Amino acid sequence: MDLLIATDGSEHSHRAIRSVAALDWPNGTRARLITVIPEVIDLAGVVVEDLMQAQISEAMDGTLARARELMGPLRDRTQRAVLRGRPADAILEGADAFAADLVVLGHRGRGPVAARLLGSVAAEVAERSRRAVLIVRGDIVGPVVLADDGSAPARAARRIIATWPMFERREIRVISVATVAAPLASGIAITMREEAAAARREEVAQALAVRSLSAREAEVELRAAGRDVSVTLATGDPGHEICALARMVHAGLVVVGCRGHNVFAGLLGTTAKGTVLGAPCSVLVVHAPAASKR
């Protein structure tokens, strides 16, 4: 397995590296630590390629050397590289060049303010990547919450949980959320309200039945892989419900699937965006399956 780990040299990034290094990875796992130097533009709009750039590159190489010492058992199988360019672009290109199975980034916090910091890079990489992306927010300990809707990306997420060593001996909480539009409060005649309420209950019951099927399928698959699994069904906004469950069980990781290039319009509408920015813990974003590596 090949990991691409992006760092900016901050203590926050160091904590993220230590958290990842502490996980159980398959034998033979390799890692590449990268940092990105944005191109320096002078007042005339010209890219500066002089002693300043060389000094920055040398300093960043030293940063990576120190970060490599935090890689624990993976230290001797960890490469390092200084990249240049726009951070999200460079990270994605670096992941392709390394043929990474997983891209790892740190995230400084939650909410819109955090998203404008390092979180904005993490969110963009998760949005555009075709590879699994782990956004680290603190130690990855405690139960794992898997958001499942039965889709191809959700099934890919199940397979990761079923096969990666880091999920052994972890409590897995599968959640599947039925989203049913709220009825309009007005425009319903008094004589029709009871009938409308009954129709609403039936719609919710049908949506939950569909979600129950996919959740139970996930439970069976993960139990067959030896995982400790329980299932939660909910109604409402998926992102909110997933984050609420993660807070309730003190989760260390939320796993969510997504479709296509746009994670924020993926699995369950705005689920991935809400989870990446709102989860109280780390988030693993899993994309639709791609061709296997040779």
C-alpha positions in Angstrom: 0.0 0.0 0.0 1.3 3.5 -0.9 0.5 6.6 1.2 1.0 10.2 0.1 1.2 12.4 3.2 1.1 16.2 2.8 2.6 18.4 5.5 3.2 22.1 6.0 5.7 21.6 8.8 3.4 22.9 11.6 2.9 21.1 14.9 -0.7 20.4 13.7 0.8 18.5 10.7 3.2 16.7 13.0 0.3 15.5 15.2 -1.4 14.2 12.0 1.7 12.3 10.9 2.0 10.7 14.3 -1.6 9.7 14.3 -1.3 8.1 10.9 2.0 6.3 11.7 0.3 4.8 14.8 -2.2 3.0 12.7 -1.9 -0.6 11.5 -0.9 -0.8 7.8 -0.4 -3.8 5.5 3.1 -5.3 5.4 5.2 -3.5 2.8 3.4 -0.2 3.0 5.4 2.7 1.6 4.9 6.4 2.2 6.0 9.6 0.6 6.0 12.8 2.6 5.5 16.0 0.6 5.4 19.7 1.2 4.4 22.3 -1.3 6.1 25.6 -2.0 3.8 28.1 -3.7 5.5 29.9 -6.6 6.8 33.3 -5.4 5.5 36.2 -7.7 7.3 39.5 -7.7 5.6 42.9 -8.1 5.9 42.7 -11.8 4.1 39.4 -11.9 7.2 37.3 -12.7 7.8 34.0 -11.0 10.9 34.4 -8.8 13.5 31.6 -9.4 16.5 32.8 -7.4 18.3 32.3 -4.1 15.1 32.9 -2.2 13.4 29.9 -3.8 16.5 27.7 -3.2 16.6 28.7 0.4 12.9 27.9 0.9 13.4 24.6 -0.8 16.3 23.7 1.5 14.3 24.7 4.6 11.4 22.6 3.5 13.6 19.6 2.8 14.8 19.9 6.4 11.1 20.1 7.5 10.4 16.8 5.7 13.5 15.2 7.2 12.2 16.0 10.7 8.7 14.8 9.8 10.1 11.5 8.5 11.4 10.8 12.0 7.7 10.8 13.2 6.8 8.0 10.9 7.6 5.2 13.4 7.6 1.7 11.8 7.2 3.3 8.3 10.2 5.6 8.7 12.6 3.4 6.7 10.0 3.1 3.9 9.3 6.8 3.7 10.5 9.0 0.8 10.2 12.8 0.8 9.8 15.4 -1.9 9.4 19.1 -2.1 6.9 20.2 -4.7 6.1 23.6 -6.1 2.9 25.2 -7.3 -0.7 25.6 -6.1 -1.0 23.3 -3.1 -4.1 21.3 -4.1 -2.9 20.9 -7.7 0.6 19.8 -6.5 -0.8 17.3 -4.0 -3.1 15.7 -6.6 -0.3 15.6 -9.2 2.0 14.1 -6.5 -0.5 11.5 -5.7 -0.7 10.5 -9.4 3.0 10.4 -9.7 3.4 8.1 -6.7 0.3 6.1 -7.7 -0.9 6.5 -4.1 -3.6 4.3 -2.6 -4.4 7.0 0.0 -3.8 10.7 0.3 -3.4 12.0 3.8 -3.8 15.6 4.9 -4.3 17.5 8.1 -7.2 19.7 9.0 -6.9 22.5 11.5 -10.5 22.5 12.7 -14.2 22.6 11.8 -16.5 25.1 10.2 -16.2 27.8 7.5 -13.3 29.6 9.2 -11.2 26.4 9.4 -12.1 25.7 5.8 -10.3 28.8 4.7 -7.1 27.6 6.3 -5.4 24.3 5.6 -9.0 22.8 5.6 -9.6 24.5 2.3 -6.8 22.5 0.7 -8.0 19.3 2.3 -11.5 19.9 1.1 -10.5 20.6 -2.4 -8.2 17.6 -2.6 -11.1 15.4 -1.3 -13.4 17.0 -3.9 -11.1 16.5 -6.9 -9.2 13.3 -6.0 -10.0 10.0 -7.6 -8.2 8.3 -4.7 -9.2 7.8 -1.1 -8.4 10.9 1.0 -7.9 10.8 4.8 -8.4 14.1 6.5 -6.8 13.9 9.9 -8.2 15.8 12.8 -6.6 14.6 16.0 -5.8 11.0 17.1 -7.6 8.3 15.1 -8.8 6.3 18.0 -12.3 5.1 19.1 -15.2 3.7 17.1 -15.5 4.1 13.3 -18.7 5.5 11.8 -19.5 4.3 8.2 -22.1 6.3 6.2 -23.8 3.8 3.9 -26.5 4.2 1.3 -25.8 1.0 -0.8 -24.1 2.9 -3.6 -20.9 1.9 -5.4 -18.8 4.3 -3.4 -20.4 3.1 -0.2 -19.6 -0.5 -1.2 -16.0 0.6 -1.8 -15.9 2.1 1.6 -17.2 -1.2 3.1 -14.4 -3.1 1.3 -11.8 -0.8 2.8 -13.1 -1.3 6.3 -13.3 -5.1 5.7 -9.7 -5.4 4.4 -7.5 -2.7 5.9 -5.7 -3.8 9.1 -6.3 -0.4 10.7 -10.0 -1.4 11.1 -9.3 -4.7 12.9 -10.5 -4.7 16.5 -12.4 -1.5 16.0 -16.1 -0.9 16.7 -17.8 -0.1 13.4 -21.1 1.9 13.6 -22.9 1.8 10.3 -25.4 4.6 9.8 -27.9 4.9 6.9 -30.0 8.1 6.7 -33.4 8.4 5.0 -33.9 11.8 3.6 -37.6 12.7 3.2 -38.7 16.2 2.3 -40.6 17.9 5.1 -44.3 18.6 4.1 -45.4 22.2 3.6 -47.0 23.6 6.7 -49.6 25.5 4.7 -51.8 24.8 1.7 -53.3 21.6 3.2 -57.0 21.7 4.0 -57.9 20.8 7.5 -59.9 17.9 6.3 -56.8 16.5 4.5 -54.2 16.9 7.2 -54.8 13.5 8.8 -54.5 11.9 5.3 -51.3 13.9 4.6 -49.8 12.9 7.9 -50.5 9.2 7.2 -48.9 9.6 3.7 -45.9 11.2 5.3 -45.5 8.3 7.8 -45.7 5.8 4.9 -43.1 7.7 2.9 -40.7 7.7 5.9 -41.3 4.0 6.6 -40.6 3.2 2.9 -37.4 5.3 2.9 -36.2 3.7 6.1 -36.9 0.2 4.7 -34.7 0.9 1.7 -31.9 2.3 4.0 -32.3 -0.7 6.3 -31.6 -3.1 3.4 -28.3 -1.4 2.5 -27.3 -1.1 6.2 -28.0 -4.8 6.9 -26.0 -5.7 3.8 -23.1 -3.7 5.1 -23.5 -5.4 8.5 -23.4 -8.9 7.0 -20.3 -8.1 4.8 -18.4 -6.5 7.6 -19.3 -9.2 10.1 -18.0 -11.8 7.6 -14.7 -10.0 7.7 -14.5 -10.3 11.4 -15.5 -6.7 12.2 -17.6 -5.7 15.3 -20.6 -4.0 13.7 -23.8 -2.3 14.8 -26.4 -0.4 12.7 -28.1 2.9 13.2 -31.0 4.1 11.0 -32.0 7.8 11.0 -34.1 10.3 9.1 -33.2 13.9 8.4 -30.1 15.7 7.0 -27.5 13.0 6.4 -24.5 15.2 7.2 -26.0 16.3 10.5 -27.0 12.8 11.5 -23.6 11.3 10.7 -21.8 14.0 12.7 -24.3 13.7 15.6 -23.6 9.9 15.8 -19.9 10.5 15.6 -20.1 12.9 18.6 -22.4 10.5 20.5 -20.1 7.5 20.3 -16.8 9.6 20.5 -15.7 8.3 17.1 -12.2 8.5 15.9 -13.0 8.3 12.2 -16.0 8.8 9.9 -15.9 7.0 6.5 -18.0 8.4 3.7 -18.2 7.5 0.0 -18.7 9.9 -2.9 -19.5 9.8 -6.6 -17.6 11.4 -9.5 -15.2 14.3 -9.2 -17.4 16.5 -7.0 -17.5 15.0 -3.6 -19.7 17.8 -2.4 -22.5 16.8 -4.8 -21.9 13.1 -4.2 -23.0 10.3 -2.0 -25.9 11.9 -0.1 -26.2 15.4 -1.6 -24.1 17.6 0.7 -23.2 14.8 3.0 -19.5 14.7 2.3 -19.1 18.5 2.6 -21.0 18.6 5.9 -19.0 15.6 7.2 -15.6 17.0 6.2 -16.3 20.4 7.7 -18.5 19.3 10.7 -17.2 16.0 12.0 -15.7 16.0 15.4 -13.0 13.6 14.2 -11.0 12.5 11.2 -12.8 11.7 7.9 -11.9 9.2 5.2 -13.5 10.1 1.9 -13.7 7.1 -0.5 -14.3 7.5 -4.2 -16.0 5.2 -6.7 -13.7 2.3 -7.6 -11.0 2.8 -10.2 -8.9 0.3 -12.1 -6.7 -1.7 -9.8 -3.0 -1.0 -9.6 -0.7 -3.4 -11.4 
